[in-house]
């Protein structure tokens, strides 16, 4: 592989993530990994893995038994492989280049996390590069595709944890129930108490009975708005 825009950012003393102009990461990956809270015995997967940031954070903070990281774009997949190799996690994180619509794990999964494209295809202006548009618009997969694949791969009682924009909440709920993934937890993320949520985190459980918990709001800014909130600092391992 030959790319001239790669660099590495530390997530811990041992774990690094490879970033490029097209495939970087944001706060949503930290929020998703924290929301999912994998167990040590979990066999997990990260759909739409990108450069592997959410998978790396799951390993850093929760260390599941095994973690498949599935990505459809070749450059992002190459970055994912580099991230796993540099972090000496090739035995724990298994990169897969492929389409989640076709993915079938050799073993039933306890947990799937997914940071999917946020915008429905045809909604809003596409990005200047195809790779960025694929990452942000539902050009290659939809929320329903994610839920269909999650149902196929999860064990009974297995969990799908997904993040998205608040305006997609109804789409997520409908797709989860359509695929027998009962919505069980929702958390809204805002900058502060005076702003509307900019992110939602939703957990669906395969085969579960209806009952949904709305968790306390997550604020990313301190009360004076001058720095990160204590909760976000904890996710970033700051202070």
ABEGO torsion letter per residue (X at the ends): XBBAABBBBBABAABBBBBBAABBBBAAAAAAAAAAGBBAABBBBBBGAEAGAAAAAAAAAAGBABBBBBBABAAAAAAAAAAAAAAGAAAABBBBBEBAAABBBABBBABBBBBBBABBBGBEBBBABAAAAAAABBAABBAAAAAAAAAAABBBGBBBBBBBBAAAAAAAAAAAAAAGBBBABBBBBBABAABBBABBBBBBBBGBBBEBBBBBBBBABBAAGABBBAAAAAAAGBX
